[in-house]
Amino acid sequence: MGGRDRDRGALKSVLVVAGGLALAWVTMETAFKPWLDRLRSAMARSDPTADPDDVDTADTPTIGDKTEEDVVNVEEEVKTDKGIQSSD
């Protein structure tokens, strides 16, 4: 008879601990929902195969770098601005 009481006590303890952990998890999920949603969306957008240390900085354009396309676009804007000013 003593063994059964011990088994029931252990089962009760397991159920109480599991219930407490579940309640704590639900509480944390609801309390920190905005931050957890942002964190989860950032993790979903990230590429797990990309290593930021392997990125070659020479291939990454900086603010001062201009491509040929940028120069052409600026020249076209200047031409259109001059055309608008001369027609006025």
PyMOL Python script that loads the backbone (N, CA, C, O; Angstrom):
from pymol import cmd

cmd.read_pdbstr("""\
ATOM      1  N   MET A   1       0.814  -1.199   0.000  1.00  0.00           N
ATOM      2  CA  MET A   1       0.000   0.000   0.000  1.00  0.00           C
ATOM      3  C   MET A   1       0.854   1.257   0.000  1.00  0.00           C
ATOM      4  O   MET A   1       0.429   2.261  -0.571  1.00  0.00           O
ATOM      5  N   GLY A   2       2.005   1.257   0.593  1.00  0.00           N
ATOM      6  CA  GLY A   2       2.861   2.425   0.662  1.00  0.00           C
ATOM      7  C   GLY A   2       3.400   2.814  -0.699  1.00  0.00           C
ATOM      8  O   GLY A   2       3.607   3.996  -0.973  1.00  0.00           O
ATOM      9  N   GLY A   3       3.632   1.808  -1.569  1.00  0.00           N
ATOM     10  CA  GLY A   3       4.162   2.080  -2.902  1.00  0.00           C
ATOM     11  C   GLY A   3       3.163   2.813  -3.780  1.00  0.00           C
ATOM     12  O   GLY A   3       3.543   3.684  -4.562  1.00  0.00           O
ATOM     13  N   ARG A   4       1.908   2.473  -3.658  1.00  0.00           N
ATOM     14  CA  ARG A   4       0.877   3.120  -4.470  1.00  0.00           C
ATOM     15  C   ARG A   4       0.723   4.592  -4.090  1.00  0.00           C
ATOM     16  O   ARG A   4       0.567   5.447  -4.962  1.00  0.00           O
ATOM     17  N   ASP A   5       0.766   4.880  -2.817  1.00  0.00           N
ATOM     18  CA  ASP A   5       0.638   6.265  -2.365  1.00  0.00           C
ATOM     19  C   ASP A   5       1.804   7.107  -2.881  1.00  0.00           C
ATOM     20  O   ASP A   5       1.632   8.265  -3.262  1.00  0.00           O
ATOM     21  N   ARG A   6       3.000   6.497  -2.885  1.00  0.00           N
ATOM     22  CA  ARG A   6       4.179   7.208  -3.392  1.00  0.00           C
ATOM     23  C   ARG A   6       4.055   7.468  -4.891  1.00  0.00           C
ATOM     24  O   ARG A   6       4.425   8.541  -5.368  1.00  0.00           O
ATOM     25  N   ASP A   7       3.534   6.486  -5.638  1.00  0.00           N
ATOM     26  CA  ASP A   7       3.353   6.646  -7.073  1.00  0.00           C
ATOM     27  C   ASP A   7       2.327   7.740  -7.386  1.00  0.00           C
ATOM     28  O   ASP A   7       2.510   8.528  -8.315  1.00  0.00           O
ATOM     29  N   ARG A   8       1.256   7.776  -6.605  1.00  0.00           N
ATOM     30  CA  ARG A   8       0.247   8.814  -6.809  1.00  0.00           C
ATOM     31  C   ARG A   8       0.802  10.191  -6.478  1.00  0.00           C
ATOM     32  O   ARG A   8       0.487  11.172  -7.151  1.00  0.00           O
ATOM     33  N   GLY A   9       1.614  10.261  -5.459  1.00  0.00           N
ATOM     34  CA  GLY A   9       2.230  11.538  -5.078  1.00  0.00           C
ATOM     35  C   GLY A   9       3.201  12.019  -6.148  1.00  0.00           C
ATOM     36  O   GLY A   9       3.271  13.213  -6.441  1.00  0.00           O
ATOM     37  N   ALA A  10       3.944  11.092  -6.725  1.00  0.00           N
ATOM     38  CA  ALA A  10       4.881  11.457  -7.787  1.00  0.00           C
ATOM     39  C   ALA A  10       4.114  11.912  -9.032  1.00  0.00           C
ATOM     40  O   ALA A  10       4.509  12.876  -9.688  1.00  0.00           O
ATOM     41  N   LEU A  11       3.035  11.228  -9.352  1.00  0.00           N
ATOM     42  CA  LEU A  11       2.224  11.611 -10.503  1.00  0.00           C
ATOM     43  C   LEU A  11       1.612  12.991 -10.301  1.00  0.00           C
ATOM     44  O   LEU A  11       1.579  13.797 -11.231  1.00  0.00           O
ATOM     45  N   LYS A  12       1.126  13.270  -9.091  1.00  0.00           N
ATOM     46  CA  LYS A  12       0.573  14.591  -8.785  1.00  0.00           C
ATOM     47  C   LYS A  12       1.640  15.670  -8.942  1.00  0.00           C
ATOM     48  O   LYS A  12       1.378  16.743  -9.485  1.00  0.00           O
ATOM     49  N   SER A  13       2.832  15.375  -8.465  1.00  0.00           N
ATOM     50  CA  SER A  13       3.926  16.344  -8.565  1.00  0.00           C
ATOM     51  C   SER A  13       4.269  16.627 -10.022  1.00  0.00           C
ATOM     52  O   SER A  13       4.496  17.778 -10.395  1.00  0.00           O
ATOM     53  N   VAL A  14       4.309  15.596 -10.838  1.00  0.00           N
ATOM     54  CA  VAL A  14       4.614  15.769 -12.253  1.00  0.00           C
ATOM     55  C   VAL A  14       3.537  16.620 -12.919  1.00  0.00           C
ATOM     56  O   VAL A  14       3.841  17.516 -13.705  1.00  0.00           O
ATOM     57  N   LEU A  15       2.266  16.330 -12.596  1.00  0.00           N
ATOM     58  CA  LEU A  15       1.167  17.095 -13.184  1.00  0.00           C
ATOM     59  C   LEU A  15       1.186  18.551 -12.736  1.00  0.00           C
ATOM     60  O   LEU A  15       0.922  19.442 -13.544  1.00  0.00           O
ATOM     61  N   VAL A  16       1.486  18.807 -11.489  1.00  0.00           N
ATOM     62  CA  VAL A  16       1.543  20.179 -10.980  1.00  0.00           C
ATOM     63  C   VAL A  16       2.689  20.943 -11.643  1.00  0.00           C
ATOM     64  O   VAL A  16       2.507  22.093 -12.042  1.00  0.00           O
ATOM     65  N   VAL A  17       3.852  20.332 -11.765  1.00  0.00           N
ATOM     66  CA  VAL A  17       4.998  20.982 -12.395  1.00  0.00           C
ATOM     67  C   VAL A  17       4.711  21.239 -13.876  1.00  0.00           C
ATOM     68  O   VAL A  17       5.007  22.323 -14.378  1.00  0.00           O
ATOM     69  N   ALA A  18       4.143  20.265 -14.579  1.00  0.00           N
ATOM     70  CA  ALA A  18       3.821  20.440 -15.995  1.00  0.00           C
ATOM     71  C   ALA A  18       2.782  21.555 -16.178  1.00  0.00           C
ATOM     72  O   ALA A  18       2.895  22.366 -17.097  1.00  0.00           O
ATOM     73  N   GLY A  19       1.788  21.592 -15.315  1.00  0.00           N
ATOM     74  CA  GLY A  19       0.782  22.654 -15.377  1.00  0.00           C
ATOM     75  C   GLY A  19       1.392  24.024 -15.106  1.00  0.00           C
ATOM     76  O   GLY A  19       1.052  25.005 -15.767  1.00  0.00           O
ATOM     77  N   GLY A  20       2.293  24.083 -14.133  1.00  0.00           N
ATOM     78  CA  GLY A  20       2.968  25.350 -13.835  1.00  0.00           C
ATOM     79  C   GLY A  20       3.825  25.830 -14.993  1.00  0.00           C
ATOM     80  O   GLY A  20       3.845  27.021 -15.301  1.00  0.00           O
ATOM     81  N   LEU A  21       4.536  24.907 -15.638  1.00  0.00           N
ATOM     82  CA  LEU A  21       5.360  25.284 -16.789  1.00  0.00           C
ATOM     83  C   LEU A  21       4.497  25.755 -17.953  1.00  0.00           C
ATOM     84  O   LEU A  21       4.844  26.716 -18.639  1.00  0.00           O
ATOM     85  N   ALA A  22       3.376  25.080 -18.174  1.00  0.00           N
ATOM     86  CA  ALA A  22       2.470  25.493 -19.250  1.00  0.00           C
ATOM     87  C   ALA A  22       1.888  26.875 -18.967  1.00  0.00           C
ATOM     88  O   ALA A  22       1.789  27.699 -19.876  1.00  0.00           O
ATOM     89  N   LEU A  23       1.509  27.133 -17.743  1.00  0.00           N
ATOM     90  CA  LEU A  23       0.973  28.433 -17.371  1.00  0.00           C
ATOM     91  C   LEU A  23       2.034  29.528 -17.528  1.00  0.00           C
ATOM     92  O   LEU A  23       1.735  30.621 -18.009  1.00  0.00           O
ATOM     93  N   ALA A  24       3.259  29.236 -17.125  1.00  0.00           N
ATOM     94  CA  ALA A  24       4.353  30.201 -17.275  1.00  0.00           C
ATOM     95  C   ALA A  24       4.614  30.495 -18.749  1.00  0.00           C
ATOM     96  O   ALA A  24       4.850  31.647 -19.112  1.00  0.00           O
ATOM     97  N   TRP A  25       4.576  29.480 -19.597  1.00  0.00           N
ATOM     98  CA  TRP A  25       4.804  29.671 -21.034  1.00  0.00           C
ATOM     99  C   TRP A  25       3.711  30.547 -21.645  1.00  0.00           C
ATOM    100  O   TRP A  25       4.007  31.466 -22.409  1.00  0.00           O
ATOM    101  N   VAL A  26       2.458  30.268 -21.312  1.00  0.00           N
ATOM    102  CA  VAL A  26       1.349  31.063 -21.846  1.00  0.00           C
ATOM    103  C   VAL A  26       1.448  32.504 -21.358  1.00  0.00           C
ATOM    104  O   VAL A  26       1.180  33.434 -22.119  1.00  0.00           O
ATOM    105  N   THR A  27       1.824  32.696 -20.114  1.00  0.00           N
ATOM    106  CA  THR A  27       1.971  34.044 -19.568  1.00  0.00           C
ATOM    107  C   THR A  27       3.058  34.814 -20.295  1.00  0.00           C
ATOM    108  O   THR A  27       2.858  35.980 -20.636  1.00  0.00           O
ATOM    109  N   MET A  28       4.188  34.200 -20.539  1.00  0.00           N
ATOM    110  CA  MET A  28       5.290  34.849 -21.244  1.00  0.00           C
ATOM    111  C   MET A  28       4.901  35.159 -22.688  1.00  0.00           C
ATOM    112  O   MET A  28       5.233  36.231 -23.195  1.00  0.00           O
ATOM    113  N   GLU A  29       4.210  34.250 -23.353  1.00  0.00           N
ATOM    114  CA  GLU A  29       3.791  34.477 -24.736  1.00  0.00           C
ATOM    115  C   GLU A  29       2.857  35.677 -24.835  1.00  0.00           C
ATOM    116  O   GLU A  29       2.983  36.476 -25.764  1.00  0.00           O
ATOM    117  N   THR A  30       1.932  35.818 -23.908  1.00  0.00           N
ATOM    118  CA  THR A  30       0.990  36.928 -23.975  1.00  0.00           C
ATOM    119  C   THR A  30       1.625  38.236 -23.518  1.00  0.00           C
ATOM    120  O   THR A  30       1.302  39.296 -24.055  1.00  0.00           O
ATOM    121  N   ALA A  31       2.515  38.180 -22.544  1.00  0.00           N
ATOM    122  CA  ALA A  31       3.128  39.399 -22.022  1.00  0.00           C
ATOM    123  C   ALA A  31       4.109  40.008 -23.019  1.00  0.00           C
ATOM    124  O   ALA A  31       4.175  41.231 -23.145  1.00  0.00           O
ATOM    125  N   PHE A  32       4.870  39.179 -23.729  1.00  0.00           N
ATOM    126  CA  PHE A  32       5.891  39.674 -24.638  1.00  0.00           C
ATOM    127  C   PHE A  32       5.532  39.449 -26.105  1.00  0.00           C
ATOM    128  O   PHE A  32       6.420  39.327 -26.949  1.00  0.00           O
ATOM    129  N   LYS A  33       4.242  39.396 -26.411  1.00  0.00           N
ATOM    130  CA  LYS A  33       3.796  39.097 -27.771  1.00  0.00           C
ATOM    131  C   LYS A  33       4.358  40.046 -28.833  1.00  0.00           C
ATOM    132  O   LYS A  33       4.831  39.562 -29.861  1.00  0.00           O
ATOM    133  N   PRO A  34       4.332  41.364 -28.642  1.00  0.00           N
ATOM    134  CA  PRO A  34       4.853  42.245 -29.704  1.00  0.00           C
ATOM    135  C   PRO A  34       6.329  41.989 -30.018  1.00  0.00           C
ATOM    136  O   PRO A  34       6.722  41.964 -31.185  1.00  0.00           O
ATOM    137  N   TRP A  35       7.125  41.804 -29.004  1.00  0.00           N
ATOM    138  CA  TRP A  35       8.558  41.574 -29.220  1.00  0.00           C
ATOM    139  C   TRP A  35       8.814  40.203 -29.821  1.00  0.00           C
ATOM    140  O   TRP A  35       9.684  40.049 -30.678  1.00  0.00           O
ATOM    141  N   LEU A  36       8.066  39.219 -29.380  1.00  0.00           N
ATOM    142  CA  LEU A  36       8.243  37.876 -29.916  1.00  0.00           C
ATOM    143  C   LEU A  36       7.806  37.808 -31.384  1.00  0.00           C
ATOM    144  O   LEU A  36       8.431  37.108 -32.181  1.00  0.00           O
ATOM    145  N   ASP A  37       6.748  38.523 -31.745  1.00  0.00           N
ATOM    146  CA  ASP A  37       6.310  38.545 -33.145  1.00  0.00           C
ATOM    147  C   ASP A  37       7.374  39.177 -34.035  1.00  0.00           C
ATOM    148  O   ASP A  37       7.664  38.674 -35.120  1.00  0.00           O
ATOM    149  N   ARG A  38       7.962  40.303 -33.562  1.00  0.00           N
ATOM    150  CA  ARG A  38       9.017  40.946 -34.346  1.00  0.00           C
ATOM    151  C   ARG A  38      10.230  40.046 -34.482  1.00  0.00           C
ATOM    152  O   ARG A  38      10.832  39.967 -35.552  1.00  0.00           O
ATOM    153  N   LEU A  39      10.588  39.371 -33.411  1.00  0.00           N
ATOM    154  CA  LEU A  39      11.734  38.466 -33.431  1.00  0.00           C
ATOM    155  C   LEU A  39      11.483  37.296 -34.374  1.00  0.00           C
ATOM    156  O   LEU A  39      12.370  36.913 -35.138  1.00  0.00           O
ATOM    157  N   ARG A  40      10.293  36.732 -34.326  1.00  0.00           N
ATOM    158  CA  ARG A  40       9.978  35.591 -35.186  1.00  0.00           C
ATOM    159  C   ARG A  40       9.943  35.994 -36.665  1.00  0.00           C
ATOM    160  O   ARG A  40      10.372  35.228 -37.529  1.00  0.00           O
ATOM    161  N   SER A  41       9.435  37.190 -36.954  1.00  0.00           N
ATOM    162  CA  SER A  41       9.401  37.617 -38.355  1.00  0.00           C
ATOM    163  C   SER A  41      10.808  37.914 -38.864  1.00  0.00           C
ATOM    164  O   SER A  41      11.108  37.662 -40.031  1.00  0.00           O
ATOM    165  N   ALA A  42      11.676  38.448 -38.001  1.00  0.00           N
ATOM    166  CA  ALA A  42      13.060  38.691 -38.413  1.00  0.00           C
ATOM    167  C   ALA A  42      13.780  37.377 -38.664  1.00  0.00           C
ATOM    168  O   ALA A  42      14.581  37.279 -39.594  1.00  0.00           O
ATOM    169  N   MET A  43      13.510  36.384 -37.863  1.00  0.00           N
ATOM    170  CA  MET A  43      14.138  35.084 -38.055  1.00  0.00           C
ATOM    171  C   MET A  43      13.623  34.420 -39.330  1.00  0.00           C
ATOM    172  O   MET A  43      14.369  33.713 -40.008  1.00  0.00           O
ATOM    173  N   ALA A  44      12.362  34.644 -39.656  1.00  0.00           N
ATOM    174  CA  ALA A  44      11.785  34.042 -40.863  1.00  0.00           C
ATOM    175  C   ALA A  44      12.371  34.683 -42.121  1.00  0.00           C
ATOM    176  O   ALA A  44      12.528  34.014 -43.143  1.00  0.00           O
ATOM    177  N   ARG A  45      12.697  35.981 -42.051  1.00  0.00           N
ATOM    178  CA  ARG A  45      13.261  36.676 -43.207  1.00  0.00           C
ATOM    179  C   ARG A  45      14.746  36.395 -43.389  1.00  0.00           C
ATOM    180  O   ARG A  45      15.269  36.555 -44.492  1.00  0.00           O
ATOM    181  N   SER A  46      15.424  35.987 -42.347  1.00  0.00           N
ATOM    182  CA  SER A  46      16.865  35.814 -42.434  1.00  0.00           C
ATOM    183  C   SER A  46      17.225  34.561 -43.227  1.00  0.00           C
ATOM    184  O   SER A  46      16.433  33.624 -43.331  1.00  0.00           O
ATOM    185  N   ASP A  47      18.425  34.564 -43.779  1.00  0.00           N
ATOM    186  CA  ASP A  47      18.933  33.437 -44.553  1.00  0.00           C
ATOM    187  C   ASP A  47      19.912  32.674 -43.669  1.00  0.00           C
ATOM    188  O   ASP A  47      21.007  33.172 -43.407  1.00  0.00           O
ATOM    189  N   PRO A  48      19.553  31.486 -43.205  1.00  0.00           N
ATOM    190  CA  PRO A  48      20.431  30.765 -42.282  1.00  0.00           C
ATOM    191  C   PRO A  48      21.735  30.294 -42.925  1.00  0.00           C
ATOM    192  O   PRO A  48      22.698  29.992 -42.219  1.00  0.00           O
ATOM    193  N   THR A  49      21.774  30.229 -44.256  1.00  0.00           N
ATOM    194  CA  THR A  49      23.003  29.773 -44.908  1.00  0.00           C
ATOM    195  C   THR A  49      23.987  30.904 -45.121  1.00  0.00           C
ATOM    196  O   THR A  49      25.159  30.652 -45.401  1.00  0.00           O
ATOM    197  N   ALA A  50      23.538  32.155 -44.995  1.00  0.00           N
ATOM    198  CA  ALA A  50      24.423  33.299 -45.215  1.00  0.00           C
ATOM    199  C   ALA A  50      25.191  33.613 -43.941  1.00  0.00           C
ATOM    200  O   ALA A  50      24.610  33.729 -42.862  1.00  0.00           O
ATOM    201  N   ASP A  51      26.495  33.747 -44.080  1.00  0.00           N
ATOM    202  CA  ASP A  51      27.347  34.109 -42.961  1.00  0.00           C
ATOM    203  C   ASP A  51      27.787  35.553 -43.163  1.00  0.00           C
ATOM    204  O   ASP A  51      28.466  35.849 -44.147  1.00  0.00           O
ATOM    205  N   PRO A  52      27.421  36.461 -42.257  1.00  0.00           N
ATOM    206  CA  PRO A  52      27.766  37.863 -42.458  1.00  0.00           C
ATOM    207  C   PRO A  52      29.274  38.106 -42.485  1.00  0.00           C
ATOM    208  O   PRO A  52      29.715  39.111 -43.043  1.00  0.00           O
ATOM    209  N   ASP A  53      30.064  37.228 -41.906  1.00  0.00           N
ATOM    210  CA  ASP A  53      31.514  37.382 -41.928  1.00  0.00           C
ATOM    211  C   ASP A  53      32.101  37.067 -43.293  1.00  0.00           C
ATOM    212  O   ASP A  53      33.212  37.492 -43.607  1.00  0.00           O
ATOM    213  N   ASP A  54      31.351  36.315 -44.115  1.00  0.00           N
ATOM    214  CA  ASP A  54      31.852  35.936 -45.436  1.00  0.00           C
ATOM    215  C   ASP A  54      31.514  36.951 -46.515  1.00  0.00           C
ATOM    216  O   ASP A  54      31.957  36.801 -47.654  1.00  0.00           O
ATOM    217  N   VAL A  55      30.742  37.978 -46.186  1.00  0.00           N
ATOM    218  CA  VAL A  55      30.335  38.970 -47.166  1.00  0.00           C
ATOM    219  C   VAL A  55      31.554  39.786 -47.562  1.00  0.00           C
ATOM    220  O   VAL A  55      32.278  40.298 -46.708  1.00  0.00           O
ATOM    221  N   ASP A  56      31.776  39.901 -48.883  1.00  0.00           N
ATOM    222  CA  ASP A  56      32.902  40.669 -49.386  1.00  0.00           C
ATOM    223  C   ASP A  56      32.503  42.141 -49.407  1.00  0.00           C
ATOM    224  O   ASP A  56      31.530  42.512 -50.062  1.00  0.00           O
ATOM    225  N   THR A  57      33.243  42.969 -48.701  1.00  0.00           N
ATOM    226  CA  THR A  57      32.883  44.381 -48.603  1.00  0.00           C
ATOM    227  C   THR A  57      33.137  45.127 -49.899  1.00  0.00           C
ATOM    228  O   THR A  57      32.559  46.196 -50.098  1.00  0.00           O
ATOM    229  N   ALA A  58      33.982  44.608 -50.799  1.00  0.00           N
ATOM    230  CA  ALA A  58      34.241  45.281 -52.070  1.00  0.00           C
ATOM    231  C   ALA A  58      33.015  45.210 -52.979  1.00  0.00           C
ATOM    232  O   ALA A  58      32.824  46.093 -53.815  1.00  0.00           O
ATOM    233  N   ASP A  59      32.192  44.189 -52.835  1.00  0.00           N
ATOM    234  CA  ASP A  59      31.003  44.052 -53.671  1.00  0.00           C
ATOM    235  C   ASP A  59      29.826  44.858 -53.143  1.00  0.00           C
ATOM    236  O   ASP A  59      28.838  45.050 -53.852  1.00  0.00           O
ATOM    237  N   THR A  60      29.921  45.323 -51.930  1.00  0.00           N
ATOM    238  CA  THR A  60      28.825  46.050 -51.322  1.00  0.00           C
ATOM    239  C   THR A  60      28.975  47.538 -51.606  1.00  0.00           C
ATOM    240  O   THR A  60      29.983  48.132 -51.224  1.00  0.00           O
ATOM    241  N   PRO A  61      27.996  48.157 -52.269  1.00  0.00           N
ATOM    242  CA  PRO A  61      28.116  49.589 -52.562  1.00  0.00           C
ATOM    243  C   PRO A  61      27.971  50.423 -51.295  1.00  0.00           C
ATOM    244  O   PRO A  61      27.198  50.086 -50.398  1.00  0.00           O
ATOM    245  N   THR A  62      28.713  51.495 -51.239  1.00  0.00           N
ATOM    246  CA  THR A  62      28.605  52.420 -50.119  1.00  0.00           C
ATOM    247  C   THR A  62      27.826  53.642 -50.575  1.00  0.00           C
ATOM    248  O   THR A  62      27.398  53.712 -51.726  1.00  0.00           O
ATOM    249  N   ILE A  63      27.644  54.583 -49.701  1.00  0.00           N
ATOM    250  CA  ILE A  63      26.844  55.757 -50.019  1.00  0.00           C
ATOM    251  C   ILE A  63      27.489  56.576 -51.137  1.00  0.00           C
ATOM    252  O   ILE A  63      26.784  57.087 -52.007  1.00  0.00           O
ATOM    253  N   GLY A  64      28.808  56.709 -51.127  1.00  0.00           N
ATOM    254  CA  GLY A  64      29.497  57.521 -52.113  1.00  0.00           C
ATOM    255  C   GLY A  64      29.665  56.853 -53.464  1.00  0.00           C
ATOM    256  O   GLY A  64      29.980  57.529 -54.444  1.00  0.00           O
ATOM    257  N   ASP A  65      29.464  55.539 -53.546  1.00  0.00           N
ATOM    258  CA  ASP A  65      29.637  54.830 -54.816  1.00  0.00           C
ATOM    259  C   ASP A  65      28.501  55.167 -55.775  1.00  0.00           C
ATOM    260  O   ASP A  65      27.332  55.193 -55.392  1.00  0.00           O
ATOM    261  N   LYS A  66      28.866  55.423 -57.022  1.00  0.00           N
ATOM    262  CA  LYS A  66      27.862  55.695 -58.042  1.00  0.00           C
ATOM    263  C   LYS A  66      28.045  54.695 -59.166  1.00  0.00           C
ATOM    264  O   LYS A  66      29.161  54.456 -59.625  1.00  0.00           O
ATOM    265  N   THR A  67      26.960  54.123 -59.596  1.00  0.00           N
ATOM    266  CA  THR A  67      27.015  53.215 -60.729  1.00  0.00           C
ATOM    267  C   THR A  67      26.781  54.011 -62.001  1.00  0.00           C
ATOM    268  O   THR A  67      26.371  55.170 -61.949  1.00  0.00           O
ATOM    269  N   GLU A  68      27.036  53.402 -63.116  1.00  0.00           N
ATOM    270  CA  GLU A  68      26.839  54.065 -64.405  1.00  0.00           C
ATOM    271  C   GLU A  68      25.370  54.446 -64.586  1.00  0.00           C
ATOM    272  O   GLU A  68      25.064  55.495 -65.151  1.00  0.00           O
ATOM    273  N   GLU A  69      24.477  53.603 -64.113  1.00  0.00           N
ATOM    274  CA  GLU A  69      23.048  53.866 -64.228  1.00  0.00           C
ATOM    275  C   GLU A  69      22.669  55.110 -63.433  1.00  0.00           C
ATOM    276  O   GLU A  69      21.853  55.910 -63.891  1.00  0.00           O
ATOM    277  N   ASP A  70      23.256  55.286 -62.238  1.00  0.00           N
ATOM    278  CA  ASP A  70      22.974  56.469 -61.435  1.00  0.00           C
ATOM    279  C   ASP A  70      23.423  57.733 -62.156  1.00  0.00           C
ATOM    280  O   ASP A  70      22.716  58.741 -62.145  1.00  0.00           O
ATOM    281  N   VAL A  71      24.591  57.684 -62.781  1.00  0.00           N
ATOM    282  CA  VAL A  71      25.110  58.848 -63.484  1.00  0.00           C
ATOM    283  C   VAL A  71      24.206  59.203 -64.653  1.00  0.00           C
ATOM    284  O   VAL A  71      23.917  60.380 -64.869  1.00  0.00           O
ATOM    285  N   VAL A  72      23.755  58.213 -65.410  1.00  0.00           N
ATOM    286  CA  VAL A  72      22.860  58.454 -66.545  1.00  0.00           C
ATOM    287  C   VAL A  72      21.559  59.062 -66.056  1.00  0.00           C
ATOM    288  O   VAL A  72      21.045  59.997 -66.670  1.00  0.00           O
ATOM    289  N   ASN A  73      21.009  58.536 -64.944  1.00  0.00           N
ATOM    290  CA  ASN A  73      19.756  59.075 -64.413  1.00  0.00           C
ATOM    291  C   ASN A  73      19.908  60.524 -63.991  1.00  0.00           C
ATOM    292  O   ASN A  73      19.009  61.332 -64.222  1.00  0.00           O
ATOM    293  N   VAL A  74      21.022  60.861 -63.382  1.00  0.00           N
ATOM    294  CA  VAL A  74      21.257  62.233 -62.957  1.00  0.00           C
ATOM    295  C   VAL A  74      21.382  63.145 -64.176  1.00  0.00           C
ATOM    296  O   VAL A  74      20.835  64.247 -64.179  1.00  0.00           O
ATOM    297  N   GLU A  75      22.099  62.697 -65.215  1.00  0.00           N
ATOM    298  CA  GLU A  75      22.238  63.503 -66.426  1.00  0.00           C
ATOM    299  C   GLU A  75      20.891  63.743 -67.085  1.00  0.00           C
ATOM    300  O   GLU A  75      20.632  64.843 -67.574  1.00  0.00           O
ATOM    301  N   GLU A  76      20.026  62.730 -67.106  1.00  0.00           N
ATOM    302  CA  GLU A  76      18.696  62.891 -67.686  1.00  0.00           C
ATOM    303  C   GLU A  76      17.866  63.886 -66.886  1.00  0.00           C
ATOM    304  O   GLU A  76      17.127  64.688 -67.456  1.00  0.00           O
ATOM    305  N   GLU A  77      17.990  63.830 -65.556  1.00  0.00           N
ATOM    306  CA  GLU A  77      17.255  64.771 -64.715  1.00  0.00           C
ATOM    307  C   GLU A  77      17.720  66.193 -64.970  1.00  0.00           C
ATOM    308  O   GLU A  77      16.902  67.111 -65.026  1.00  0.00           O
ATOM    309  N   VAL A  78      19.031  66.389 -65.126  1.00  0.00           N
ATOM    310  CA  VAL A  78      19.565  67.720 -65.394  1.00  0.00           C
ATOM    311  C   VAL A  78      19.060  68.237 -66.730  1.00  0.00           C
ATOM    312  O   VAL A  78      18.694  69.407 -66.846  1.00  0.00           O
ATOM    313  N   LYS A  79      19.037  67.370 -67.745  1.00  0.00           N
ATOM    314  CA  LYS A  79      18.548  67.772 -69.068  1.00  0.00           C
ATOM    315  C   LYS A  79      17.081  68.181 -69.004  1.00  0.00           C
ATOM    316  O   LYS A  79      16.687  69.192 -69.586  1.00  0.00           O
ATOM    317  N   THR A  80      16.271  67.390 -68.293  1.00  0.00           N
ATOM    318  CA  THR A  80      14.852  67.718 -68.208  1.00  0.00           C
ATOM    319  C   THR A  80      14.642  68.984 -67.398  1.00  0.00           C
ATOM    320  O   THR A  80      13.761  69.778 -67.726  1.00  0.00           O
ATOM    321  N   ASP A  81      15.426  69.194 -66.347  1.00  0.00           N
ATOM    322  CA  ASP A  81      15.312  70.419 -65.558  1.00  0.00           C
ATOM    323  C   ASP A  81      15.677  71.632 -66.393  1.00  0.00           C
ATOM    324  O   ASP A  81      15.002  72.658 -66.316  1.00  0.00           O
ATOM    325  N   LYS A  82      16.733  71.533 -67.190  1.00  0.00           N
ATOM    326  CA  LYS A  82      17.148  72.650 -68.052  1.00  0.00           C
ATOM    327  C   LYS A  82      16.092  72.919 -69.118  1.00  0.00           C
ATOM    328  O   LYS A  82      15.816  74.072 -69.450  1.00  0.00           O
ATOM    329  N   GLY A  83      15.505  71.858 -69.650  1.00  0.00           N
ATOM    330  CA  GLY A  83      14.454  72.015 -70.659  1.00  0.00           C
ATOM    331  C   GLY A  83      13.238  72.703 -70.088  1.00  0.00           C
ATOM    332  O   GLY A  83      12.613  73.524 -70.759  1.00  0.00           O
ATOM    333  N   ILE A  84      12.898  72.380 -68.868  1.00  0.00           N
ATOM    334  CA  ILE A  84      11.721  73.000 -68.228  1.00  0.00           C
ATOM    335  C   ILE A  84      12.005  74.469 -67.951  1.00  0.00           C
ATOM    336  O   ILE A  84      11.132  75.315 -68.145  1.00  0.00           O
ATOM    337  N   GLN A  85      13.220  74.783 -67.498  1.00  0.00           N
ATOM    338  CA  GLN A  85      13.561  76.161 -67.174  1.00  0.00           C
ATOM    339  C   GLN A  85      13.634  77.030 -68.428  1.00  0.00           C
ATOM    340  O   GLN A  85      13.221  78.189 -68.393  1.00  0.00           O
ATOM    341  N   SER A  86      14.148  76.494 -69.530  1.00  0.00           N
ATOM    342  CA  SER A  86      14.297  77.295 -70.746  1.00  0.00           C
ATOM    343  C   SER A  86      12.964  77.544 -71.418  1.00  0.00           C
ATOM    344  O   SER A  86      12.813  78.537 -72.129  1.00  0.00           O
ATOM    345  N   SER A  87      11.989  76.666 -71.212  1.00  0.00           N
ATOM    346  CA  SER A  87      10.693  76.849 -71.862  1.00  0.00           C
ATOM    347  C   SER A  87       9.822  77.847 -71.101  1.00  0.00           C
ATOM    348  O   SER A  87       8.833  78.341 -71.642  1.00  0.00           O
ATOM    349  N   ASP A  88      10.178  78.146 -69.859  1.00  0.00           N
ATOM    350  CA  ASP A  88       9.369  79.096 -69.069  1.00  0.00           C
ATOM    351  C   ASP A  88       9.597  80.494 -69.434  1.00  0.00           C
ATOM    352  O   ASP A  88       8.986  81.391 -68.854  1.00  0.00           O
TER     353      ASP A  88
END
""", "prot")
cmd.dss("prot")
cmd.show_as("cartoon", "prot")
cmd.util.cbc("prot")
cmd.orient("prot")
